[in-house]
Amino acid sequence: MDPLKFRFLWTLIGYGLVVLVVVLSLSPAPPTPVDFPWMDKGLHAMAYGVLMLWFVQLHPQSRYGWLAGGFVMLGILLEVLQSYTGYRSGDYWDVAANSFGTALGWGLAFKGKNTLLYRLEGWYLQTER
């Protein structure tokens, strides 16, 4: 039995986050909350770190490597696609930031029932009573 009661919802939200990263990566002028040197690289690392942290909560530890490889490949693919848009350019440093974020997300991954999703479900199920 799956301990996550809302796995379908969490998975749907996760894929929504992936779509958001793809759309923002390929849009002509993605929003930047603040502008300072290397902010772009920080946003890349943060986005891929969040993706990795989200999906490790939905999969067993034996699949973490596959998830990380998939996110690194997604980052490479999006940088290649950016170079074909005519309004964006691919950047090796963005690939490095994406990969760093993925690795950071993997390194920060919580194990067991101390994950964000387990805590959200626990909170919701307690307030529902």
N, C-alpha and C positions, 0 to 999 in steps of 0.2 A: 504494500500500500504506500502511496506517495504521501510523505509528510506535509507537502505544500498543498493546501486546499484550493488555492487559486492559481495553480501552475499555468493554466491556459491564459489567464489575464496577464500574469508576469511575463510569459513568453511573448504575448501580443505586444505588450509595452516595450519589451526588448527589441523586437523587430521594428517597432516604431522608432526607437532610438537609432537603429541602424539606418533606416530610411532618412531620418533627420540628418545624420552625418553625411549620407550620400548627397542629399539635396543641397546642404550647405557647402559641401565640397565642390559641387559643380555649378553653383549659382554665380552670376556675374560679380556681385558685390555682397558677400555675406556680412551680417552685422558684426561689429566689433564693440564690445561693451566699453572698453577703455583702450587707449592706444599708447603703448610704450614699447621700447625695443624688445624684440623677441616675444611679444604678446601672441603673435600668430603661432609660434612653436608651442607655447604654453597651452593654447587652446586645443591644438592638435593632440598634445599629450593628454590633456584632461579628457577630451572626447573619447579617445581610445581606451584610456584607463577606466572611464565609467562603463563603456561597453564591456570590457573584460570583467570588471567587478560584477556587473549585472548578470552576465551569462554564467559565470562560475557558480553562482548561487542556484542555477537551474540544472546544472549538470554535475555528474560525479567527477571526482578529482582525476580519474583516468582519462577524461576528455579535455582537460585543461590545455594540454599541448596542441590538440586539434583546434580548439577555440583560438588560442594565441596565433597559431599559423594562419588561420582564416582571417583574423583581424589584420595581421601583418600583410597578407596578400590583398585584402580589401584596400588598405592604405596605399600599397604600390599601384594597384589598378586605378584607384581614383586619381593619383598623381599623374599617371600616364594619360588618363582621359582628360584631365585638366589641360595637358599640353596640346590637345587636339581641339579645344573649345574656341580658341582664338581670342578669348578675353581673360583667360587664366593661364598660368604656366605651372608645369610640374616642378617640384623642388625636392632634391635629395634630402635636404634638411627636414622637410616635412615628413618624408618617409622615416627618417631617423626619430623624429618626435612622435610619430604614430607608433612606431615599434617600441620606443621607450615607455610610452603611456600604456601600451599593452603589457609590457613586462612589469611595470609598476602595479598595474591592476592585478596581475597574477600574484605578485609578491604580497600585496595587501589583502588577498582573498582570505576571508574568514572561513573557518570550517565548522561543521556542526550546526547547532541551532542558534548560533549567535549572529546569524546573517541578518541583514536589513529586512529581507522578505519574510523570514520567520518571525521577526519582531513585529513587523506590520500586521501580519496575520494574527499573531497572538494578541496584539492590542485590539484589533478589530473584533475578534471573536469574544474577547472579554467584555467589550462595550456593548456587544450585541445582546448579551444575556439580560 
